[in-house]
Amino acid sequence: MKTNPPSRDAIARRAYEIWTSNGQPHGYDIGHWLEAEHQLAAAAADPTTGDAPPREPVTGQAAAEPAHATGAAGPSPDALAAQAASQKQAARAPQQLHGKNAPKPAPPESGKPLWDQPHSS
């Protein structure tokens, strides 16, 4: 027997409950929504349980979380300094302009004077 998917309102209510139980963090709305969909779909598939079973976090959400949210150590200060130096060097590199907005190239120097007659005295 096929069950109907949970309604949008039911998913929104469950996602709100998950959000509040996690301390109302910002930026994880998609992860909370997917978690709510999973929990409600699992509860609909197994009507003997009133609540959804616990499960591991969504892998896409874990990859999108910042390092300070997961408690993982970030890159070392030396690595950050090296990255900043390379970004600064790339930003200061000469830019090649192409198209209509590019400056016109200077004519090549011929090596001889422009006026070969003596100037007025």
ROTIKE-249435 format. One record per residue: residue number from 1; x, y, z of N, C-alpha, C, CB in turn. Coordinates in steps of 0.05 Angstrom, whole numbers, padded with zeros to 5 digits. Glycine has a CB too. Layout:
<pts>
+-----+--------+--------+--------+--------+--------+--------+--------+--------+--------+--------+--------+--------+
! num !   n_xx !   n_yy !   n_zz !  ca_xx !  ca_yy !  ca_zz !   c_xx !   c_yy !   c_zz !  cb_xx !  cb_yy !  cb_zz !
+-----+--------+--------+--------+--------+--------+--------+--------+--------+--------+--------+--------+--------+
! NUM !      X !      Y !      Z !      X !      Y !      Z !      X !      Y !      Z !      X !      Y !      Z !
...
+-----+--------+--------+--------+--------+--------+--------+--------+--------+--------+--------+--------+--------+
</pts>
This chain:
<pts>
+-----+--------+--------+--------+--------+--------+--------+--------+--------+--------+--------+--------+--------+
! num !   n_xx !   n_yy !   n_zz !  ca_xx !  ca_yy !  ca_zz !   c_xx !   c_yy !   c_zz !  cb_xx !  cb_yy !  cb_zz !
+-----+--------+--------+--------+--------+--------+--------+--------+--------+--------+--------+--------+--------+
!   1 !  00017 ! -00023 !  00000 !  00000 !  00000 !  00000 !  00018 !  00025 !  00000 ! -00019 !  00000 !  00024 !
!   2 !  00012 !  00043 ! -00019 !  00028 !  00067 ! -00021 !  00016 !  00089 ! -00004 !  00030 !  00077 ! -00051 !
!   3 !  00033 !  00103 !  00011 !  00024 !  00125 !  00028 !  00028 !  00152 !  00014 !  00038 !  00125 !  00056 !
!   4 !  00012 !  00171 !  00021 !  00015 !  00198 !  00009 !  00038 !  00212 !  00023 ! -00012 !  00214 !  00013 !
!   5 !  00052 !  00228 !  00008 !  00074 !  00243 !  00020 !  00063 !  00264 !  00040 !  00091 !  00258 ! -00001 !
!   6 !  00079 !  00272 !  00060 !  00069 !  00291 !  00079 !  00063 !  00318 !  00066 !  00089 !  00295 !  00102 !
!   7 !  00044 !  00333 !  00077 !  00037 !  00359 !  00066 !  00059 !  00380 !  00071 !  00010 !  00369 !  00077 !
!   8 !  00058 !  00401 !  00056 !  00077 !  00423 !  00059 !  00075 !  00435 !  00087 !  00073 !  00444 !  00037 !
!   9 !  00050 !  00438 !  00097 !  00046 !  00450 !  00123 !  00058 !  00432 !  00145 !  00017 !  00455 !  00128 !
!  10 !  00054 !  00406 !  00142 !  00065 !  00387 !  00162 !  00096 !  00388 !  00162 !  00055 !  00359 !  00157 !
!  11 !  00107 !  00390 !  00138 !  00136 !  00391 !  00136 !  00146 !  00417 !  00149 !  00146 !  00389 !  00107 !
!  12 !  00132 !  00439 !  00143 !  00140 !  00465 !  00154 !  00139 !  00465 !  00185 !  00123 !  00487 !  00143 !
!  13 !  00118 !  00453 !  00196 !  00115 !  00452 !  00225 !  00138 !  00435 !  00237 !  00088 !  00440 !  00233 !
!  14 !  00144 !  00412 !  00225 !  00165 !  00395 !  00235 !  00193 !  00408 !  00232 !  00165 !  00367 !  00221 !
!  15 !  00197 !  00422 !  00209 !  00223 !  00436 !  00205 !  00226 !  00458 !  00226 !  00224 !  00448 !  00177 !
!  16 !  00204 !  00472 !  00233 !  00205 !  00492 !  00254 !  00212 !  00480 !  00281 !  00178 !  00507 !  00256 !
!  17 !  00201 !  00457 !  00287 !  00207 !  00443 !  00312 !  00237 !  00435 !  00313 !  00189 !  00418 !  00316 !
!  18 !  00247 !  00425 !  00291 !  00275 !  00417 !  00289 !  00293 !  00442 !  00293 !  00282 !  00403 !  00263 !
!  19 !  00285 !  00464 !  00280 !  00300 !  00489 !  00282 !  00302 !  00499 !  00310 !  00288 !  00510 !  00264 !
!  20 !  00279 !  00499 !  00324 !  00278 !  00509 !  00352 !  00293 !  00490 !  00370 !  00250 !  00512 !  00362 !
!  21 !  00292 !  00464 !  00365 !  00306 !  00445 !  00383 !  00336 !  00446 !  00379 !  00296 !  00416 !  00377 !
!  22 !  00345 !  00456 !  00355 !  00374 !  00459 !  00350 !  00385 !  00486 !  00358 !  00379 !  00455 !  00320 !
!  23 !  00368 !  00503 !  00371 !  00378 !  00529 !  00381 !  00374 !  00551 !  00361 !  00407 !  00527 !  00387 !
!  24 !  00357 !  00548 !  00341 !  00350 !  00568 !  00321 !  00374 !  00579 !  00306 !  00335 !  00590 !  00334 !
!  25 !  00391 !  00561 !  00295 !  00414 !  00571 !  00280 !  00405 !  00582 !  00253 !  00435 !  00549 !  00276 !
!  26 !  00421 !  00601 !  00243 !  00415 !  00613 !  00217 !  00430 !  00599 !  00195 !  00422 !  00643 !  00217 !
!  27 !  00418 !  00596 !  00172 !  00432 !  00585 !  00149 !  00429 !  00555 !  00144 !  00460 !  00591 !  00151 !
!  28 !  00412 !  00542 !  00161 !  00409 !  00513 !  00158 !  00380 !  00505 !  00151 !  00418 !  00499 !  00184 !
!  29 !  00366 !  00523 !  00139 !  00337 !  00519 !  00134 !  00333 !  00495 !  00115 !  00325 !  00543 !  00123 !
!  30 !  00350 !  00492 !  00095 !  00346 !  00470 !  00076 !  00351 !  00443 !  00090 !  00365 !  00473 !  00052 !
!  31 !  00371 !  00442 !  00107 !  00377 !  00418 !  00122 !  00354 !  00410 !  00141 !  00403 !  00421 !  00137 !
!  32 !  00343 !  00431 !  00154 !  00320 !  00425 !  00172 !  00296 !  00416 !  00156 !  00314 !  00451 !  00188 !
!  33 !  00292 !  00428 !  00133 !  00269 !  00420 !  00116 !  00272 !  00391 !  00107 !  00267 !  00438 !  00091 !
!  34 !  00296 !  00384 !  00098 !  00301 !  00356 !  00088 !  00298 !  00336 !  00111 !  00328 !  00354 !  00075 !
!  35 !  00308 !  00344 !  00135 !  00306 !  00327 !  00158 !  00276 !  00322 !  00165 !  00321 !  00339 !  00182 !
!  36 !  00260 !  00344 !  00164 !  00232 !  00341 !  00170 !  00218 !  00323 !  00150 !  00218 !  00369 !  00171 !
!  37 !  00224 !  00327 !  00124 !  00213 !  00309 !  00103 !  00219 !  00280 !  00109 !  00223 !  00317 !  00075 !
!  38 !  00244 !  00275 !  00116 !  00253 !  00247 !  00121 !  00238 !  00236 !  00145 !  00283 !  00246 !  00126 !
!  39 !  00237 !  00251 !  00166 !  00224 !  00241 !  00190 !  00194 !  00236 !  00186 !  00227 !  00261 !  00213 !
!  40 !  00180 !  00254 !  00172 !  00152 !  00250 !  00167 !  00147 !  00227 !  00147 !  00139 !  00276 !  00156 !
!  41 !  00164 !  00224 !  00128 !  00161 !  00202 !  00109 !  00166 !  00175 !  00123 !  00181 !  00204 !  00085 !
!  42 !  00185 !  00174 !  00141 !  00191 !  00150 !  00157 !  00168 !  00144 !  00176 !  00217 !  00153 !  00173 !
!  43 !  00156 !  00164 !  00188 !  00133 !  00160 !  00206 !  00109 !  00150 !  00190 !  00126 !  00186 !  00221 !
!  44 !  00105 !  00160 !  00165 !  00083 !  00151 !  00149 !  00087 !  00123 !  00139 !  00079 !  00170 !  00125 !
!  45 !  00112 !  00115 !  00135 !  00117 !  00088 !  00125 !  00114 !  00068 !  00148 !  00146 !  00086 !  00114 !
!  46 !  00120 !  00076 !  00173 !  00118 !  00058 !  00196 !  00097 !  00070 !  00215 !  00146 !  00054 !  00210 !
!  47 !  00071 !  00064 !  00212 !  00050 !  00075 !  00228 !  00050 !  00066 !  00257 !  00023 !  00070 !  00216 !
!  48 !  00066 !  00046 !  00264 !  00067 !  00036 !  00292 !  00081 !  00055 !  00310 !  00080 !  00009 !  00293 !
!  49 !  00098 !  00072 !  00299 !  00112 !  00092 !  00316 !  00098 !  00119 !  00313 !  00142 !  00094 !  00309 !
!  50 !  00095 !  00132 !  00335 !  00082 !  00158 !  00334 !  00101 !  00180 !  00325 !  00070 !  00165 !  00361 !
!  51 !  00126 !  00176 !  00330 !  00146 !  00197 !  00323 !  00166 !  00185 !  00304 !  00160 !  00208 !  00349 !
!  52 !  00180 !  00202 !  00291 !  00200 !  00193 !  00271 !  00224 !  00182 !  00286 !  00208 !  00216 !  00252 !
!  53 !  00237 !  00161 !  00274 !  00261 !  00150 !  00287 !  00284 !  00169 !  00284 !  00267 !  00123 !  00275 !
!  54 !  00303 !  00169 !  00303 !  00327 !  00186 !  00300 !  00344 !  00175 !  00278 !  00343 !  00187 !  00326 !
!  55 !  00359 !  00193 !  00265 !  00376 !  00185 !  00243 !  00401 !  00203 !  00242 !  00361 !  00185 !  00216 !
!  56 !  00419 !  00195 !  00226 !  00444 !  00211 !  00222 !  00437 !  00236 !  00208 !  00465 !  00194 !  00207 !
!  57 !  00452 !  00258 !  00211 !  00447 !  00283 !  00197 !  00451 !  00279 !  00167 !  00465 !  00305 !  00208 !
!  58 !  00438 !  00297 !  00152 !  00440 !  00297 !  00123 !  00469 !  00303 !  00115 !  00420 !  00317 !  00110 !
!  59 !  00480 !  00287 !  00097 !  00508 !  00290 !  00090 !  00513 !  00316 !  00076 !  00518 !  00267 !  00073 !
!  60 !  00495 !  00326 !  00060 !  00498 !  00351 !  00046 !  00498 !  00374 !  00065 !  00476 !  00355 !  00025 !
!  61 !  00483 !  00372 !  00087 !  00482 !  00393 !  00107 !  00508 !  00394 !  00122 !  00458 !  00389 !  00126 !
!  62 !  00519 !  00371 !  00129 !  00544 !  00371 !  00144 !  00567 !  00384 !  00127 !  00551 !  00342 !  00151 !
!  63 !  00566 !  00380 !  00101 !  00587 !  00391 !  00085 !  00583 !  00422 !  00082 !  00588 !  00378 !  00057 !
!  64 !  00558 !  00431 !  00084 !  00553 !  00460 !  00081 !  00557 !  00475 !  00107 !  00525 !  00463 !  00071 !
!  65 !  00559 !  00462 !  00130 !  00562 !  00476 !  00155 !  00589 !  00488 !  00158 !  00556 !  00457 !  00178 !
!  66 !  00591 !  00512 !  00170 !  00618 !  00523 !  00174 !  00633 !  00507 !  00195 !  00616 !  00552 !  00183 !
!  67 !  00659 !  00510 !  00196 !  00676 !  00494 !  00214 !  00669 !  00500 !  00243 !  00705 !  00499 !  00209 !
!  68 !  00662 !  00526 !  00250 !  00657 !  00532 !  00278 !  00631 !  00519 !  00287 !  00656 !  00562 !  00281 !
!  69 !  00612 !  00513 !  00269 !  00587 !  00501 !  00277 !  00591 !  00471 !  00284 !  00566 !  00504 !  00256 !
!  70 !  00609 !  00458 !  00270 !  00613 !  00430 !  00274 !  00633 !  00424 !  00296 !  00621 !  00416 !  00249 !
!  71 !  00648 !  00444 !  00304 !  00669 !  00440 !  00325 !  00695 !  00431 !  00313 !  00659 !  00421 !  00345 !
!  72 !  00697 !  00428 !  00286 !  00722 !  00419 !  00274 !  00742 !  00442 !  00273 !  00716 !  00408 !  00245 !
!  73 !  00767 !  00436 !  00274 !  00787 !  00456 !  00272 !  00790 !  00466 !  00244 !  00814 !  00445 !  00282 !
!  74 !  00794 !  00492 !  00241 !  00796 !  00504 !  00215 !  00825 !  00502 !  00205 !  00787 !  00533 !  00215 !
!  75 !  00831 !  00515 !  00182 !  00859 !  00514 !  00172 !  00877 !  00529 !  00191 !  00860 !  00527 !  00144 !
!  76 !  00903 !  00522 !  00190 !  00922 !  00535 !  00208 !  00927 !  00564 !  00200 !  00949 !  00519 !  00207 !
!  77 !  00937 !  00580 !  00219 !  00942 !  00608 !  00212 !  00962 !  00611 !  00189 !  00952 !  00623 !  00237 !
!  78 !  00982 !  00593 !  00188 !  01002 !  00594 !  00166 !  00988 !  00590 !  00139 !  01024 !  00574 !  00171 !
!  79 !  00970 !  00571 !  00138 !  00956 !  00565 !  00113 !  00938 !  00589 !  00105 !  00938 !  00539 !  00116 !
!  80 !  00925 !  00601 !  00125 !  00909 !  00625 !  00119 !  00926 !  00648 !  00109 !  00893 !  00633 !  00143 !
!  81 !  00950 !  00652 !  00121 !  00967 !  00673 !  00112 !  00978 !  00668 !  00084 !  00991 !  00676 !  00131 !
!  82 !  00984 !  00643 !  00077 !  00994 !  00637 !  00051 !  00971 !  00641 !  00030 !  01004 !  00608 !  00049 !
!  83 !  00947 !  00634 !  00037 !  00924 !  00637 !  00019 !  00919 !  00667 !  00015 !  00899 !  00624 !  00030 !
!  84 !  00921 !  00683 !  00036 !  00916 !  00712 !  00033 !  00938 !  00725 !  00016 !  00916 !  00725 !  00061 !
!  85 !  00963 !  00716 !  00019 !  00985 !  00727 !  00003 !  00981 !  00720 ! -00027 !  01012 !  00716 !  00013 !
!  86 !  00973 !  00696 ! -00033 !  00969 !  00688 ! -00061 !  00945 !  00703 ! -00073 !  00965 !  00658 ! -00063 !
!  87 !  00924 !  00708 ! -00057 !  00901 !  00723 ! -00067 !  00909 !  00752 ! -00072 !  00878 !  00722 ! -00047 !
!  88 !  00925 !  00763 ! -00054 !  00934 !  00791 ! -00058 !  00951 !  00794 ! -00083 !  00950 !  00800 ! -00033 !
!  89 !  00969 !  00774 ! -00087 !  00986 !  00775 ! -00111 !  00970 !  00772 ! -00136 !  01007 !  00752 ! -00110 !
!  90 !  00950 !  00755 ! -00136 !  00932 !  00752 ! -00160 !  00916 !  00777 ! -00165 !  00914 !  00728 ! -00156 !
!  91 !  00908 !  00791 ! -00143 !  00892 !  00815 ! -00147 !  00909 !  00838 ! -00158 !  00879 !  00824 ! -00120 !
!  92 !  00934 !  00839 ! -00151 !  00952 !  00860 ! -00160 !  00965 !  00855 ! -00187 !  00973 !  00865 ! -00140 !
!  93 !  00961 !  00831 ! -00198 !  00973 !  00825 ! -00224 !  00960 !  00842 ! -00246 !  00969 !  00794 ! -00231 !
!  94 !  00976 !  00849 ! -00267 !  00964 !  00866 ! -00288 !  00941 !  00851 ! -00302 !  00986 !  00873 ! -00309 !
!  95 !  00921 !  00867 ! -00308 !  00897 !  00856 ! -00321 !  00899 !  00861 ! -00351 !  00871 !  00869 ! -00309 !
!  96 !  00891 !  00842 ! -00367 !  00889 !  00844 ! -00396 !  00861 !  00853 ! -00403 !  00897 !  00818 ! -00410 !
!  97 !  00858 !  00876 ! -00415 !  00832 !  00886 ! -00423 !  00828 !  00878 ! -00453 !  00829 !  00916 ! -00420 !
!  98 !  00805 !  00869 ! -00459 !  00798 !  00861 ! -00486 !  00773 !  00875 ! -00495 !  00795 !  00830 ! -00488 !
!  99 !  00770 !  00878 ! -00521 !  00745 !  00888 ! -00531 !  00745 !  00918 ! -00536 !  00722 !  00881 ! -00513 !
! 100 !  00721 !  00930 ! -00536 !  00717 !  00957 ! -00543 !  00728 !  00976 ! -00521 !  00688 !  00963 ! -00547 !
! 101 !  00729 !  00968 ! -00496 !  00737 !  00986 ! -00475 !  00767 !  00985 ! -00470 !  00723 !  00978 ! -00450 !
! 102 !  00782 !  00969 ! -00484 !  00811 !  00967 ! -00480 !  00824 !  00992 ! -00491 !  00822 !  00942 ! -00494 !
! 103 !  00846 !  01001 ! -00478 !  00860 !  01025 ! -00489 !  00874 !  01018 ! -00515 !  00881 !  01035 ! -00469 !
! 104 !  00877 !  01038 ! -00532 !  00890 !  01035 ! -00558 !  00920 !  01031 ! -00554 !  00884 !  01059 ! -00577 !
! 105 !  00932 !  01013 ! -00568 !  00961 !  01010 ! -00565 !  00976 !  01034 ! -00576 !  00971 !  00984 ! -00579 !
! 106 !  00999 !  01041 ! -00563 !  01015 !  01063 ! -00572 !  01030 !  01055 ! -00598 !  01036 !  01071 ! -00550 !
! 107 !  01033 !  01074 ! -00616 !  01048 !  01067 ! -00641 !  01077 !  01061 ! -00634 !  01046 !  01090 ! -00662 !
! 108 !  01089 !  01044 ! -00649 !  01117 !  01037 ! -00644 !  01136 !  01060 ! -00650 !  01126 !  01012 ! -00660 !
! 109 !  01157 !  01062 ! -00634 !  01177 !  01083 ! -00638 !  01193 !  01077 ! -00664 !  01196 !  01086 ! -00613 !
! 110 !  01196 !  01097 ! -00681 !  01211 !  01091 ! -00706 !  01241 !  01096 ! -00702 !  01201 !  01109 ! -00728 !
! 111 !  01249 !  01112 ! -00683 !  01277 !  01118 ! -00678 !  01287 !  01143 ! -00692 !  01293 !  01095 ! -00688 !
! 112 !  01272 !  01155 ! -00710 !  01281 !  01180 ! -00723 !  01264 !  01203 ! -00713 !  01281 !  01177 ! -00754 !
! 113 !  01273 !  01227 ! -00714 !  01258 !  01249 ! -00705 !  01233 !  01254 ! -00722 !  01275 !  01275 ! -00704 !
! 114 !  01213 !  01266 ! -00710 !  01188 !  01271 ! -00725 !  01192 !  01295 ! -00744 !  01165 !  01277 ! -00706 !
! 115 !  01210 !  01314 ! -00738 !  01213 !  01338 ! -00755 !  01242 !  01338 ! -00763 !  01205 !  01364 ! -00740 !
! 116 !  01248 !  01336 ! -00789 !  01275 !  01335 ! -00798 !  01286 !  01362 ! -00806 !  01278 !  01316 ! -00820 !
! 117 !  01270 !  01383 ! -00806 !  01279 !  01410 ! -00813 !  01288 !  01425 ! -00788 !  01255 !  01426 ! -00827 !
! 118 !  01308 !  01443 ! -00791 !  01316 !  01458 ! -00768 !  01294 !  01476 ! -00757 !  01341 !  01475 ! -00774 !
! 119 !  01294 !  01480 ! -00732 !  01273 !  01496 ! -00720 !  01278 !  01526 ! -00726 !  01272 !  01492 ! -00689 !
! 120 !  01258 !  01542 ! -00724 !  01261 !  01570 ! -00730 !  01281 !  01583 ! -00710 !  01234 !  01585 ! -00730 !
! 121 !  01296 !  01601 ! -00720 !  01316 !  01613 ! -00702 !  01309 !  01642 ! -00695 !  01342 !  01612 ! -00714 !
+-----+--------+--------+--------+--------+--------+--------+--------+--------+--------+--------+--------+--------+
</pts>
